[in-house]
C-alpha cells in the first residue's frame, strides 16, 4: 500500500491540459478543456486553473460567477482564484469499473453573459487495490493415476485496478510434483493452470498444500494469496473431456427469463460410475443456472447491457471417479433499444430579460440514452413556433438559445417543450417541458391618453380645488410601470408657478394653489411629465393649457366725473343758451371683466329735473333734452348708475352737479348757496370727535377742581374773591352792548393779573336793567364786569364818556380778517358782516380771554399784539386787528371802554372823551 501512495503522489503532480491539441484535431471540441489527474486525490486538491484556461481574469470572477454543472459533485470552482478543485472522493474503480478509459465530463457555467464550457477530467488509475481471491483456500482432488502433464484450472483472483496495476501473474509455492502455467483469456484477463509434473502416489502422500500468489503490475506490486489443498484419490484412468475448451454465445439483453442459453457437454472413456459426468459452475452463478445432468445453462435473471456487457463462466465436469474437467463459457450481451432518452436541463435561467439579443444562452440541455450504438444516438427538437432554438454543443449536449427578439408585453412567458428521439428500431422518444418567464425591462416610455390637454377654469376658484387630471399608462411591470407626474415647464415665472398650480405625483391630478383672477391671468400653459421608476427612467411630456374663464367679480369703475380731494362731487357748467341735444358731459366708466360682464349700460337714478337731461344708454353721454326755461333752477344734480352685463349685474354710481352759467364767476354763488349734503360717515366722525372733546373737557375740569381745592386749603381766601357771587352775577338783567356790526355772542369775564398777591376789582353793587353784561377795565391787568344800574361815573379811571367810534382800527378791504377779502363789502371799515370773518374774530376774542385768564397776557397786554401773537403768529398785530373794545358801548351813556391801544401809544383815542389814567397801586378789596 505504501508503493501505491507514492504512485498516487507522483500522479498528482502531472495534470495535463489538452485544449490546444484537441482544437487542432476537432473543431467541434475547440471549446473543451481536458485535465488528467490520478484517482483518490484528497478533497480540495487543485485540478487546474480553470478560470485562466478559459481566459478569465481574477477581476472578472465575481461577475462571471464561474461554477460547475454536473450530475455528481466531484469538482467545484474556487470563487476567489478560479481553480478547479476536487470536492469528493475520486475512486476510479467505483466510477468507471474495468473500463480502460475513465473520463468525467461536465460543464463549466459562466454568467454575464451566460455561457457553457465543456470540461473533461481523465481519472488515472492508481495501484490502490490488491489482487483478491474469493476464498482463502480451496480443495482439489487429483487421482493418483493422473498422468504427468495433466492441467487443472485454478481459482482466479480479482484486481479492481486496470492496465499495469491490474493482476499480471500468478505464482505457486515450490513443489516437486506441481508447477503453474499462466494463461490469458480473450479479454486479456489472466488465469492460472496447475500442471502435474510427476505421478502421484496416494499411499506415500495423500494430501498436498500449495500457496497460490496473484501479483499485479504496480510499483511496488501488490499481491494476494490462497491455499490449494490437493487430495490424492484412488485411480480413475480417464478424466472427462469437454467438447470445447471455450464456449462463446451472444444474448440480447431483453431475452426472457428461463431461456436456455447453451448446453455444455463432456465425455469420459471410462465405464460405469467413472463415466458418469456431473456439471457445475466453478463458482456459484447469480444470473444463470446450470443443469448438472444435461449441462444446459439457463437464464434466471434479467440481463441489462447497460450494467454488464458480458459474462465469463467456468463450468466443471466431474466423473464418478472424481476426475474433473473444466471449460469456459463466455456470454456477451447485445444491446437492445430498451431505454428512452432522458432530457435534463442544466443551469436553466428562471427568467430572461426581454431585451436579450438573439443567440443569448438560456440553458444547457443534456440528453442521455443508456443504449449504445444507434440506439444511443439521439436527435432533439423544439415543439411549436417559439423564439428559441437548439444548438448542438458536444456529445449528448445542446444549448438552448434565443432565436429572435423577445417582448414581455406581448408574451410574458413561454412553455418550452423539447422532444428527444433515438435512432433505434423502433425509435424511442421522451419529452421535457419547462416554463421560461420573461423579465421586464424598462423599454416602454409612459404614454398619455391625450396628445394635449385643455381645461377651462372659472376664476375665483377655491384654492386647493382639482382643475384637471392627466393620465399616462406604461405597460412595463413593477417600478418600470409606476408612473409619477411633475411639472417641468411653464410660461409662468418659476417663482410664481408653485403658487398657482401643483400636480399630484401619484394620481396626476392638477390642483389650483390659489384663486385665479381672469383680469390678471387669462391663460397659461404647463408642460407635465410622466416618468416611470425604471433605471434608466423613461418619460413623456404633454402640454396642459389652462383657460381662466371670466366671472362678474368686478364692478364698473367711474373714471369721470372724478371726486374732489375732499370727496365731494365736482360740477360742470352748461351754457344757459344750450340747445336741445347739447353735449353737457360724458360719464366714463370701465369694467375689468371681459365679454358681457364688461358690457356697460348707463341709467339715471335721480334727477332734480328728469326732463331736462338725457343719458346715452351705452355711451354715457349727458345731453340737454330741452332748452333751459326761465323757471328752471340754475343748479341740477344727476345720480347716474353704471351697470355691467353680468349675472347678477354689478353697478357703480356717479353724481353729476350741473350748473347753468355762462362763466365760472356766475356759477360760484350757486355752488356756495347750496352746500352739498354732508356725508353721514363724516357726520359720524364729527360726533365722535365732539364726544371725545367733551370727555377731555370734563377730565380737565375735574383736574382744575382738584387743584383749586388744594390751593384753597393752602392760600388766603382773598384769591377767590373773583369767584364770589358778589363780584360777578349772571342772575340779574344786564345792559345790552351796542356796537357797529354783528356779534351774536356775549361774554362774562372776570380776569385778574396774578403778578402780585393784591387784587384790585371794581365793585359792582348796583343792578342793571339790561340783559347783557359789560366788561369794564380798571387797570391794564383787570377786566371788571358791569351790570345794569351801576354808576359808571363812580369809576372815572375806567369809564369815559361815550365818544364816536374810533376809526384808527378800520382796515381796507384787503386787510380785513376773513377769506382774503373775497367777500364783497363797503370800504368804510365797518364791522364785518360775513359769517366766516365773524367766527374768526370770535375765536380771537376767546383766545385772548383764555390767555388773560391763564395770567400769561391780557387784552391790553403785549406790545401791540393784543395778546394774539403767541397763538396766531406775528402777523396778527394791533395794526391789523381792530380794537373791538371801542365798539362796545352802553346805550344811553356817553362812556366807552378804555382804549388800551391809546394807553400803549400814550395818547387818548381819536375823537374820544375817555379819560386816561395811569395805573397806581391796586386797591385791596
PyMOL commands that set and color helices and strands:
alter all, ss='L'
color gray80, all
select helices_A, chain A and resi 2-12+19-25+27-29+50-54+58-64+92-96+163-165+272-275+373-376+478-481+494-500+595-598+664-673+680-714+717-723+792-794+835-854+869-872+884-887+900-905
alter helices_A, ss='H'
color red, helices_A
select strands_A, chain A and resi 33-38+46-49+67-69+75-77+83-86+103-110+115-124+132-133+137-143+151-153+157-158+167-172+178-184+190-196+207-216+223-233+241-242+246-252+260-263+266-267+278-281+288-290+296-299+310-318+324-334+342-346+351-353+361-368+378-382+388-394+397-402+413-422+429-439+447-448+452-458+466-469+472-473+483-490+501-503+509-512+523-532+539-549+557-560+571-574+583-586+588-590+601-607+613-615+621-624+635-643+651-660+737-738+774-779+782-786+800-801+889-890+895-896
alter strands_A, ss='S'
color yellow, strands_A
deselect
rebuild
show_as cartoon
